[in-house]
Amino acid sequence: MKFISLIFLLFLSNISFAKVTLEKLDEYDKFHRQYAQLYLSESIEKEDAQTFQDAIDKINTEGLHVKYDSVIINNSIGGNVQTAIKISRIIRKNKLSTWIPKDKYCNSACLYVFVGGICRMGQGQIGIHRGFSPYSFQRIRSFKEVRKSTDSSFNDDINFFDEMNTRTSIVAIINQIPYWTMKVMSHDEKLEYGFYSTIEEYELERLEEVAMNTGKSKDDLMTSLSDRYHELNPSKPVNKIKQLLTYLFDIQFKKENPKYLKCSEQLFLTDTH
């Protein structure tokens, strides 16, 4: 009986399903809500959408506070696109952010989960390629059938990324990369697609809320974000030696990518990464 009780207690303190993990922490916010961290990792399988929803239900039922208000993507190789889309919509419905730490990766179908965040912080690797389903080879299909299927999938992706406030041109890029290889998005590409920032409509909604609750003007709040960005990226004097070497020998030195405000900072939350 004691052994069974111990197992039950362990289950209550940590929900872990290998791919979706809810970990309670021995920390509390100023409202005395217990912090918890929510992770997504490994391969995304069909049952993971319900597992993710169960974790969200537990968070809401027990009044837990998701630390950083972010789903942490902790190395995901992708998997089932339809499941990833379901998880993405759950994330968006609950107004959570998504975060790929700088030493982690989010590949293939994982992108569909990542874009669900109301703020996306893609510090780590984002790998993309077009989808592949082994079921496609279970029967012989005509060219017309294949074309109809690919057109349908393309349009579904367009609609989904538009729903998730992501530039739909990313679909064309995805479909140019064969499934047996991978394109790793560059810093500039991630910046272009809004993968270091809050989605505008949620930023403005949060701005209104914080201004009303704190009495601060929206201009002052936005200025504080700008000041914080420049604090993270102070101006540096020109390196004249590097400048000369580039001029004389066309030597190109690697540029440092700027640092971006964490989602918790962009949304004026108390958590910091």
Backbone bond lengths (Angstrom), bond angles and torsions (degrees), N, CA, C in turn:
res aa  C-N    CA-C-N  psi(-1)  N-CA   C-N-CA  omega(-1)  CA-C   N-CA-C  phi
1 M - - - 1.456 - - 1.530 111.29 -
2 K 1.349 116.30 -44.03 1.459 120.15 178.25 1.521 110.78 -60.81
3 F 1.334 116.56 -39.17 1.472 120.95 -179.56 1.522 110.22 -64.10
4 I 1.346 116.61 -43.26 1.466 121.06 179.39 1.524 110.10 -63.55
5 S 1.333 116.51 -41.28 1.466 120.40 179.26 1.520 111.21 -63.21
6 L 1.332 116.83 -38.78 1.458 121.45 179.52 1.523 110.75 -63.55
7 I 1.335 115.86 -44.15 1.467 120.34 178.31 1.528 110.16 -60.23
8 F 1.331 115.98 -41.91 1.459 121.27 -179.39 1.525 111.19 -63.15
9 L 1.336 116.23 -42.03 1.460 120.76 179.35 1.519 111.48 -66.08
10 L 1.324 116.18 -39.46 1.462 119.93 178.08 1.525 110.48 -63.35
11 F 1.312 115.56 -38.58 1.464 119.89 179.26 1.520 111.15 -64.85
12 L 1.332 116.70 -38.17 1.445 120.41 179.62 1.517 112.44 -67.96
13 S 1.321 117.10 -34.92 1.459 119.82 -175.36 1.517 112.96 -79.73
14 N 1.316 117.73 -27.35 1.472 121.03 178.79 1.515 110.23 -145.01
15 I 1.344 116.19 119.80 1.460 119.53 172.00 1.514 106.42 -93.72
16 S 1.318 118.25 119.09 1.456 120.08 -179.24 1.520 109.62 -135.39
17 F 1.289 116.34 120.09 1.449 122.31 179.55 1.522 110.54 -119.79
18 A 1.324 117.04 29.80 1.463 124.55 178.87 1.533 111.87 71.31
19 K 1.344 117.21 -51.61 1.462 119.46 -176.82 1.531 112.07 -98.02
20 V 1.317 117.78 -33.09 1.462 122.27 175.54 1.518 107.19 -118.95
21 T 1.313 115.85 121.12 1.461 119.59 -175.64 1.521 110.09 -128.00
22 L 1.328 116.26 126.44 1.456 122.64 173.43 1.519 107.59 -110.78
23 E 1.308 116.10 115.80 1.468 121.26 -175.71 1.527 109.98 -116.67
24 K 1.312 116.52 115.16 1.459 120.55 175.68 1.532 109.26 -74.31
25 L 1.326 115.30 142.12 1.459 121.00 -179.64 1.519 110.37 -113.28
26 D 1.291 115.65 156.41 1.457 120.84 177.44 1.530 109.45 -87.27
27 E 1.333 114.78 51.98 1.462 122.64 -179.25 1.522 108.61 -139.66
28 Y 1.345 115.58 152.03 1.463 120.32 -177.62 1.526 110.23 -137.02
29 D 1.351 116.38 146.59 1.462 119.09 177.90 1.527 109.54 -84.12
30 K 1.333 116.20 -176.99 1.472 119.93 -175.08 1.530 113.01 -67.99
31 F 1.336 115.99 -14.36 1.461 120.14 176.18 1.524 111.45 -97.71
32 H 1.331 115.54 11.08 1.468 123.46 178.28 1.532 113.03 67.03
33 R 1.308 116.70 24.11 1.458 120.33 172.90 1.525 108.41 -85.79
34 Q 1.319 116.04 137.01 1.461 120.00 -179.17 1.523 109.74 -74.46
35 Y 1.330 115.31 135.39 1.446 120.27 176.44 1.530 110.88 -76.66
36 A 1.318 114.94 148.54 1.463 121.53 173.29 1.515 107.81 -143.49
37 Q 1.312 116.50 149.99 1.462 121.11 175.74 1.518 108.93 -110.88
38 L 1.329 115.23 136.78 1.457 121.89 -177.32 1.523 108.65 -115.95
39 Y 1.331 115.89 119.18 1.463 121.73 -175.36 1.527 111.11 -116.00
40 L 1.326 115.15 148.75 1.462 122.15 168.67 1.521 106.93 -125.18
41 S 1.328 117.13 131.09 1.465 120.27 -177.77 1.523 110.24 -148.51
42 E 1.336 114.16 172.51 1.463 123.41 174.84 1.536 112.73 60.65
43 S 1.319 117.17 -146.39 1.462 122.56 -175.75 1.527 110.65 -89.66
44 I 1.323 116.41 140.35 1.460 122.04 179.62 1.525 108.40 -90.52
45 E 1.321 115.58 113.24 1.462 121.06 -177.21 1.527 110.97 -111.59
46 K 1.320 116.07 168.16 1.464 122.32 -172.53 1.526 112.76 -54.43
47 E 1.325 117.87 -41.96 1.467 121.44 -175.18 1.523 113.28 -75.69
48 D 1.336 117.98 -9.74 1.459 120.59 -173.80 1.525 113.47 -70.08
49 A 1.334 118.59 -24.18 1.462 120.29 178.12 1.528 110.27 -63.82
50 Q 1.334 116.67 -43.92 1.457 119.73 178.72 1.526 110.86 -69.15
51 T 1.327 116.42 -37.69 1.461 120.37 177.26 1.525 110.63 -61.41
52 F 1.333 115.88 -42.07 1.460 120.18 179.22 1.528 110.10 -65.57
53 Q 1.329 116.76 -43.10 1.463 120.15 178.39 1.525 110.77 -62.48
54 D 1.329 117.18 -38.65 1.472 120.74 177.62 1.522 110.82 -61.03
55 A 1.338 116.29 -40.05 1.461 120.46 178.80 1.532 110.26 -65.15
56 I 1.328 117.02 -42.30 1.466 121.12 177.81 1.523 110.35 -63.41
57 D 1.327 116.88 -42.56 1.469 120.90 178.76 1.525 110.81 -60.44
58 K 1.321 116.74 -40.14 1.466 120.77 178.42 1.528 110.50 -65.10
59 I 1.316 116.09 -41.42 1.470 121.03 177.92 1.532 110.00 -59.40
60 N 1.327 116.17 -47.08 1.466 120.52 -177.50 1.519 112.30 -70.91
61 T 1.335 116.87 -40.66 1.464 120.91 -179.02 1.522 111.54 -65.28
62 E 1.325 116.83 -41.91 1.462 121.03 -176.99 1.525 112.80 -91.00
63 G 1.323 117.24 -0.49 1.452 119.94 178.98 1.512 113.64 64.79
64 L 1.336 116.30 37.24 1.459 120.55 179.85 1.537 109.83 -78.85
65 H 1.315 115.82 159.45 1.474 121.80 177.49 1.523 107.85 -114.60
66 V 1.333 115.78 114.03 1.463 119.59 178.59 1.527 108.54 -68.20
67 K 1.312 116.00 118.76 1.461 119.75 -176.52 1.524 110.04 -62.56
68 Y 1.319 115.12 137.39 1.466 123.74 -175.57 1.529 111.85 66.25
69 D 1.351 116.70 2.71 1.463 121.15 -174.03 1.527 111.15 50.44
70 S 1.329 116.40 31.82 1.465 121.52 -174.02 1.523 112.47 -128.52
71 V 1.326 114.83 141.28 1.458 121.02 165.89 1.524 106.12 -81.72
72 I 1.329 116.91 121.98 1.458 121.07 -177.56 1.527 108.91 -91.96
73 I 1.321 115.80 118.38 1.467 120.31 178.90 1.518 107.97 -89.37
74 N 1.315 114.73 111.52 1.457 122.15 -168.55 1.528 110.05 -112.25
75 N 1.329 116.39 67.02 1.469 123.41 -179.06 1.530 112.19 70.77
76 S 1.315 115.64 90.92 1.462 121.47 176.49 1.521 109.04 -121.41
77 I 1.319 115.87 129.76 1.463 120.81 -179.54 1.523 111.50 -87.29
78 G 1.336 117.35 -0.12 1.465 120.26 -177.69 1.512 110.04 97.05
79 G 1.335 116.37 -150.62 1.467 119.36 -178.93 1.521 110.61 142.32
80 N 1.316 115.66 -129.20 1.457 122.66 -174.53 1.533 110.48 -77.09
81 V 1.333 116.95 115.45 1.464 121.39 -176.06 1.523 111.54 -64.79
82 Q 1.325 117.74 -42.78 1.462 120.32 -178.10 1.528 111.13 -63.07
83 T 1.325 117.02 -37.50 1.461 120.44 176.25 1.522 110.37 -66.79
84 A 1.336 116.16 -42.30 1.464 120.80 178.73 1.530 110.74 -59.44
85 I 1.323 116.65 -39.29 1.464 121.37 178.67 1.529 110.49 -65.18
86 K 1.316 116.95 -41.82 1.474 120.61 178.25 1.525 110.84 -61.86
87 I 1.330 116.50 -44.64 1.470 120.47 178.95 1.524 110.15 -63.34
88 S 1.328 116.26 -41.10 1.458 121.32 179.49 1.524 110.88 -58.27
89 R 1.319 116.41 -43.37 1.472 120.22 -178.70 1.528 111.22 -69.52
90 I 1.319 117.48 -32.16 1.469 120.17 175.34 1.529 109.75 -65.85
91 I 1.324 116.29 -42.82 1.465 121.45 178.01 1.525 110.15 -59.19
92 R 1.336 116.41 -47.82 1.462 120.78 -178.45 1.533 111.14 -64.43
93 K 1.320 117.16 -42.86 1.462 121.09 -179.58 1.518 111.11 -59.72
94 N 1.325 117.19 -34.87 1.468 121.63 -178.56 1.528 112.84 -94.16
95 K 1.331 117.00 7.89 1.467 123.64 175.56 1.530 112.14 53.12
96 L 1.323 115.09 45.84 1.454 120.77 175.20 1.523 109.92 -96.94
97 S 1.319 116.03 155.65 1.464 121.58 173.80 1.523 108.78 -93.82
98 T 1.318 116.15 169.84 1.465 121.36 174.84 1.522 108.49 -126.30
99 W 1.330 115.35 144.09 1.458 120.26 -174.25 1.528 109.73 -141.33
100 I 1.331 116.04 123.32 1.463 121.82 170.69 1.525 106.35 -105.58
101 P 1.330 118.73 104.66 1.470 119.75 178.85 1.526 111.62 -57.63
102 K 1.318 116.34 156.63 1.464 120.89 -170.07 1.523 114.17 -61.81
103 D 1.315 118.96 -23.53 1.463 120.85 -179.70 1.526 112.28 -102.08
104 K 1.342 117.19 15.23 1.460 121.75 -178.66 1.536 109.92 -117.31
105 Y 1.342 115.84 173.77 1.459 119.08 179.40 1.521 111.81 -137.75
106 C 1.321 113.98 157.19 1.465 123.07 179.15 1.523 105.67 -140.11
107 N 1.311 116.85 103.90 1.465 120.96 -171.86 1.535 112.15 -115.01
108 S 1.315 114.38 155.58 1.461 122.17 170.94 1.538 111.11 56.95
109 A 1.333 118.29 -126.22 1.469 122.02 -176.41 1.517 112.93 -62.17
110 C 1.314 117.88 -16.67 1.465 121.04 177.81 1.522 111.24 -58.33
111 L 1.342 117.13 -30.12 1.461 120.31 178.50 1.525 110.99 -55.92
112 Y 1.336 116.73 -36.76 1.457 120.84 -178.61 1.526 110.92 -64.54
113 V 1.325 117.01 -32.34 1.466 121.28 174.94 1.527 109.55 -71.69
114 F 1.319 115.83 -46.92 1.458 122.07 -174.24 1.523 112.13 -57.14
115 V 1.335 117.88 -42.87 1.465 120.13 -175.68 1.526 112.51 -69.94
116 G 1.332 118.25 -8.80 1.460 121.11 178.96 1.512 113.84 -69.96
117 G 1.329 118.15 -19.67 1.457 120.96 -177.82 1.522 112.42 -65.70
118 I 1.339 116.99 144.33 1.466 118.98 174.66 1.526 109.41 -74.25
119 C 1.333 115.62 -18.22 1.461 122.88 168.26 1.516 105.33 -135.15
120 R 1.334 116.66 133.60 1.469 120.69 -179.05 1.523 108.48 -116.84
121 M 1.328 116.23 125.54 1.460 120.24 178.11 1.522 107.93 -119.65
122 G 1.337 115.80 95.55 1.462 121.39 -174.75 1.514 112.52 -96.92
123 Q 1.304 116.60 62.47 1.472 119.84 -179.37 1.524 111.86 -67.86
124 G 1.318 116.55 -33.97 1.465 120.92 -178.37 1.515 112.41 -86.30
125 Q 1.318 115.32 -165.90 1.464 121.61 -176.44 1.527 111.54 -78.11
126 I 1.339 115.11 134.61 1.462 121.32 170.87 1.523 106.88 -118.72
127 G 1.321 116.53 114.42 1.459 121.96 -178.72 1.516 110.34 -108.97
128 I 1.331 116.88 134.68 1.466 119.71 -176.64 1.532 111.06 -129.64
129 H 1.314 115.23 149.96 1.462 122.79 170.87 1.517 107.98 -164.78
130 R 1.325 117.14 168.21 1.459 118.70 -178.27 1.523 109.83 -75.65
131 G 1.330 113.73 156.23 1.454 119.65 -175.11 1.516 113.80 -72.51
132 F 1.303 113.47 163.21 1.466 120.58 178.05 1.520 108.56 -146.98
133 S 1.316 116.22 134.76 1.455 120.70 176.88 1.524 109.79 -126.39
134 P 1.334 117.65 122.17 1.464 119.71 178.76 1.519 112.75 -62.63
135 Y 1.354 116.49 -19.87 1.469 119.53 179.40 1.532 111.74 -68.09
136 S 1.328 116.39 -20.64 1.463 120.10 -179.70 1.520 112.08 -63.71
137 F 1.343 116.87 -23.20 1.455 120.30 -176.21 1.529 113.43 -98.81
138 Q 1.321 116.16 8.67 1.461 119.06 -176.90 1.523 112.46 -78.57
139 R 1.321 116.72 -14.97 1.466 120.17 176.04 1.524 108.80 -149.05
140 I 1.292 115.51 159.78 1.462 120.66 178.74 1.533 108.96 -77.90
141 R 1.331 115.74 129.97 1.467 120.96 178.79 1.523 109.45 -121.40
142 S 1.309 115.21 145.41 1.461 120.06 177.26 1.527 109.62 -74.85
143 F 1.334 116.11 163.82 1.460 120.53 177.17 1.533 110.23 -58.25
144 K 1.324 116.43 -39.47 1.467 120.91 -179.53 1.528 110.76 -61.92
145 E 1.340 116.62 -41.71 1.463 120.39 179.13 1.523 111.35 -65.79
146 V 1.333 115.49 -42.87 1.467 119.78 179.39 1.525 110.01 -62.57
147 R 1.324 116.38 -44.80 1.467 120.69 -179.99 1.526 111.18 -61.16
148 K 1.312 116.66 -42.27 1.459 120.67 179.35 1.529 110.40 -63.16
149 S 1.327 116.38 -41.02 1.458 121.30 -179.71 1.527 111.69 -66.28
150 T 1.333 116.86 -45.51 1.466 120.30 -178.82 1.532 110.79 -67.86
151 D 1.333 117.25 -37.58 1.467 120.32 177.32 1.527 110.75 -63.33
152 S 1.335 115.32 -40.70 1.464 120.30 179.65 1.526 110.71 -64.76
153 S 1.329 116.87 -44.30 1.470 121.00 179.24 1.525 111.03 -63.98
154 F 1.330 115.87 -40.89 1.464 120.97 179.30 1.527 110.35 -60.95
155 N 1.323 116.55 -46.78 1.468 120.73 -179.58 1.525 111.81 -66.48
156 D 1.324 116.74 -37.22 1.463 120.09 176.59 1.523 110.95 -62.47
157 D 1.335 116.18 -40.57 1.461 120.47 178.34 1.534 110.98 -66.01
158 I 1.321 116.50 -41.74 1.468 120.54 177.41 1.526 110.11 -56.20
159 N 1.324 115.78 -47.61 1.464 120.93 -178.60 1.528 111.21 -64.83
160 F 1.333 116.35 -39.32 1.463 119.50 -178.16 1.525 111.52 -67.31
161 F 1.335 117.06 -49.48 1.464 119.13 -178.04 1.529 111.45 -65.97
162 D 1.329 117.04 -31.87 1.459 120.13 174.20 1.528 109.93 -65.38
163 E 1.325 116.92 -42.67 1.465 122.22 176.97 1.528 110.57 -58.29
164 M 1.334 116.33 -36.24 1.460 121.20 -177.47 1.537 113.02 -92.17
165 N 1.332 115.85 18.61 1.473 121.25 175.33 1.528 112.38 56.08
166 T 1.328 115.49 40.40 1.459 121.33 178.05 1.524 108.12 -120.17
167 R 1.314 116.82 137.30 1.463 120.23 -179.26 1.528 110.28 -54.41
168 T 1.319 115.77 125.11 1.463 119.82 -173.78 1.528 113.11 -71.94
169 S 1.320 117.62 -9.90 1.470 119.81 177.35 1.525 111.67 -63.95
170 I 1.319 116.52 -17.23 1.467 119.62 178.31 1.528 110.70 -63.87
171 V 1.337 117.39 -26.53 1.467 121.22 -179.77 1.523 110.28 -64.19
172 A 1.337 116.61 -41.07 1.461 120.12 179.45 1.528 110.66 -64.33
173 I 1.330 116.55 -38.46 1.468 120.18 178.83 1.525 110.07 -65.45
174 I 1.330 115.88 -46.42 1.465 120.87 179.63 1.522 110.65 -55.81
175 N 1.320 116.13 -43.59 1.466 120.11 -175.08 1.521 114.16 -76.01
176 Q 1.323 117.50 -6.99 1.455 120.87 175.47 1.531 112.36 -90.36
177 I 1.329 117.01 -9.98 1.469 120.60 -175.83 1.525 109.27 -102.53
178 P 1.340 119.72 114.91 1.470 121.54 -179.37 1.530 111.47 -56.68
179 Y 1.330 115.38 148.12 1.465 119.84 -175.80 1.520 112.42 -65.09
180 W 1.341 117.81 -20.45 1.459 120.17 -176.52 1.526 112.32 -89.70
181 T 1.344 115.80 8.05 1.468 119.46 173.71 1.523 107.82 -136.02
182 M 1.316 117.67 -169.38 1.463 120.60 -174.93 1.521 109.83 -152.33
183 K 1.316 116.32 137.63 1.462 121.40 170.77 1.521 107.76 -106.82
184 V 1.323 116.36 123.47 1.460 120.86 176.37 1.521 107.82 -91.22
185 M 1.313 116.51 122.62 1.455 120.78 -178.02 1.530 110.47 -66.18
186 S 1.318 115.41 136.38 1.462 120.81 178.58 1.522 110.16 -78.35
187 H 1.319 114.94 169.38 1.463 119.78 176.37 1.525 110.63 -56.75
188 D 1.328 117.01 -47.28 1.462 120.57 -177.31 1.527 111.89 -64.08
189 E 1.325 116.74 -37.20 1.470 119.80 178.39 1.523 110.42 -66.63
190 K 1.320 116.80 -42.13 1.463 119.46 178.20 1.523 111.21 -63.65
191 L 1.314 116.19 -39.13 1.465 120.33 177.70 1.527 110.33 -64.33
192 E 1.337 116.33 -43.05 1.461 122.17 -179.37 1.522 112.16 -61.08
193 Y 1.329 116.69 -35.58 1.461 120.35 -177.74 1.527 113.49 -93.61
194 G 1.328 117.38 10.53 1.462 120.42 174.22 1.510 114.09 77.15
195 F 1.340 117.00 30.13 1.456 120.15 -175.84 1.524 113.45 -95.67
196 Y 1.345 115.42 18.80 1.461 121.18 171.50 1.524 110.68 -130.55
197 S 1.307 117.45 19.81 1.462 117.63 -170.81 1.523 113.24 -153.14
198 T 1.333 113.47 171.09 1.456 122.35 177.49 1.520 109.83 -82.25
199 I 1.317 117.35 142.96 1.458 121.85 174.87 1.528 108.41 -65.44
200 E 1.319 115.90 135.78 1.470 120.97 -169.70 1.518 113.37 -53.54
201 E 1.317 119.19 -46.87 1.465 120.09 -175.26 1.527 111.75 -64.28
202 Y 1.332 116.90 -33.13 1.464 120.03 178.26 1.527 110.71 -78.43
203 E 1.331 116.63 -32.02 1.458 120.16 175.37 1.526 109.96 -62.69
204 L 1.335 116.64 -45.74 1.459 120.69 -178.92 1.527 111.34 -67.35
205 E 1.327 116.74 -38.70 1.466 120.59 177.35 1.526 110.34 -61.60
206 R 1.332 115.64 -45.16 1.466 120.65 -179.64 1.526 110.75 -67.08
207 L 1.323 116.68 -36.90 1.459 121.94 179.05 1.526 110.18 -60.93
208 E 1.330 116.25 -45.03 1.465 121.05 178.14 1.526 110.67 -60.19
209 E 1.320 115.67 -44.79 1.463 121.16 -177.02 1.525 111.41 -64.42
210 V 1.330 116.66 -46.40 1.465 120.85 -177.97 1.524 110.52 -67.69
211 A 1.336 117.32 -40.65 1.463 120.85 178.90 1.526 110.61 -61.20
212 M 1.314 117.03 -40.75 1.453 121.66 -179.29 1.531 111.27 -69.35
213 N 1.341 116.62 -39.13 1.463 120.48 -176.51 1.529 113.88 -78.74
214 T 1.341 116.62 -27.55 1.465 120.28 -175.64 1.520 113.68 -105.31
215 G 1.333 116.49 -17.21 1.453 119.41 -176.87 1.513 113.52 80.39
216 K 1.335 117.51 2.84 1.463 121.27 178.48 1.523 109.59 -82.52
217 S 1.314 116.01 149.66 1.462 118.96 178.46 1.524 109.86 -75.72
218 K 1.319 115.91 152.90 1.465 120.04 179.19 1.531 111.10 -65.48
219 D 1.316 116.10 -32.80 1.466 119.52 176.72 1.527 110.84 -62.64
220 D 1.333 116.13 -42.90 1.466 119.99 179.84 1.527 111.14 -65.61
221 L 1.324 116.02 -38.36 1.460 119.89 179.59 1.529 110.70 -64.76
222 M 1.332 116.88 -43.94 1.454 119.85 179.14 1.523 111.19 -67.39
223 T 1.328 116.60 -35.72 1.465 120.28 176.70 1.518 110.89 -63.36
224 S 1.338 116.09 -35.68 1.468 119.33 179.41 1.523 111.12 -65.03
225 L 1.340 117.23 -33.42 1.459 120.58 176.94 1.527 110.53 -69.11
226 S 1.322 115.47 -41.73 1.464 120.11 178.41 1.527 110.68 -63.32
227 D 1.331 116.02 -43.31 1.472 120.44 178.98 1.528 110.84 -62.25
228 R 1.317 115.48 -39.70 1.459 120.09 -179.70 1.526 110.60 -65.79
229 Y 1.338 117.10 -39.17 1.466 121.00 177.86 1.528 110.50 -61.12
230 H 1.315 116.84 -44.26 1.460 120.11 -179.03 1.534 111.35 -71.87
231 E 1.320 116.17 -26.57 1.461 119.73 174.24 1.524 110.46 -66.76
232 L 1.338 115.80 -39.12 1.465 120.65 178.12 1.522 112.10 -73.44
233 N 1.330 116.37 -25.96 1.468 121.19 -176.32 1.533 110.40 -128.50
234 P 1.324 116.70 68.67 1.473 119.35 -178.78 1.531 111.31 -65.75
235 S 1.312 115.63 148.61 1.462 120.59 178.10 1.525 110.11 -65.56
236 K 1.322 115.70 136.97 1.465 120.34 179.70 1.522 109.55 -115.09
237 P 1.340 116.32 145.53 1.470 118.61 178.23 1.527 110.99 -64.40
238 V 1.311 116.39 150.15 1.462 121.88 179.74 1.527 109.49 -65.53
239 N 1.336 115.92 130.57 1.461 120.79 176.17 1.536 107.67 -83.84
240 K 1.335 115.38 101.92 1.465 120.32 -173.28 1.530 112.57 -67.71
241 I 1.341 116.90 -29.68 1.465 119.29 178.77 1.536 110.09 -66.71
242 K 1.338 116.33 -46.16 1.460 119.92 177.59 1.525 110.70 -63.32
243 Q 1.309 115.33 -38.98 1.463 120.05 179.38 1.530 110.77 -61.81
244 L 1.334 116.34 -41.35 1.457 121.51 179.69 1.524 111.73 -67.27
245 L 1.348 116.75 -43.52 1.465 121.24 179.77 1.530 111.05 -63.48
246 T 1.298 115.89 -37.61 1.470 119.94 177.23 1.523 110.48 -65.39
247 Y 1.320 115.38 -41.40 1.468 120.44 -179.18 1.529 111.82 -67.92
248 L 1.354 116.63 -43.80 1.461 120.32 -175.40 1.527 113.55 -78.66
249 F 1.344 115.53 -41.74 1.473 119.65 -171.24 1.531 113.42 -120.76
250 D 1.326 115.86 5.91 1.471 121.41 -179.34 1.536 111.65 56.27
251 I 1.325 115.78 34.59 1.471 120.11 176.36 1.526 108.05 -77.69
252 Q 1.327 115.41 126.75 1.460 120.80 -179.16 1.532 109.74 -102.40
253 F 1.298 116.36 120.55 1.454 121.39 179.01 1.531 109.81 -94.92
254 K 1.313 113.77 143.81 1.461 119.32 -179.11 1.523 110.08 -66.21
255 K 1.322 115.16 129.38 1.457 119.85 179.11 1.525 110.15 -87.35
256 E 1.309 115.51 143.37 1.457 119.91 176.65 1.529 108.99 -78.65
257 N 1.316 115.68 131.91 1.457 119.20 175.62 1.521 109.56 -73.91
258 P 1.318 117.38 143.12 1.468 119.08 178.21 1.524 111.79 -65.40
259 K 1.310 115.40 158.98 1.458 121.11 175.20 1.518 107.95 -97.20
260 Y 1.340 115.72 145.66 1.453 119.91 -176.98 1.516 111.44 -117.26
261 L 1.321 114.97 152.49 1.452 120.42 177.53 1.523 109.28 -61.59
262 K 1.311 116.59 139.38 1.455 121.08 176.10 1.532 109.36 -64.88
263 C 1.307 115.99 156.56 1.470 120.07 -179.54 1.526 111.45 -57.35
264 S 1.330 116.69 -38.17 1.462 119.89 179.66 1.528 111.00 -62.75
265 E 1.321 117.14 -33.48 1.464 120.94 177.18 1.527 110.38 -74.21
266 Q 1.327 116.67 -43.20 1.458 120.26 -179.36 1.516 112.28 -62.38
267 L 1.329 116.42 -30.28 1.457 121.72 -179.28 1.530 112.68 -97.39
268 F 1.357 115.81 7.97 1.465 122.24 178.34 1.522 112.75 58.69
269 L 1.335 114.74 41.15 1.461 120.71 177.44 1.536 108.74 -94.70
270 T 1.328 117.23 165.12 1.457 120.31 -177.19 1.510 111.89 -83.08
271 D 1.355 117.90 -22.82 1.473 120.12 179.98 1.527 110.34 -71.62
272 T 1.288 115.93 146.43 1.464 120.91 169.66 1.516 108.02 -130.00
273 H 1.320 116.82 151.20 1.474 120.77 -178.54 1.507 109.70 -76.59
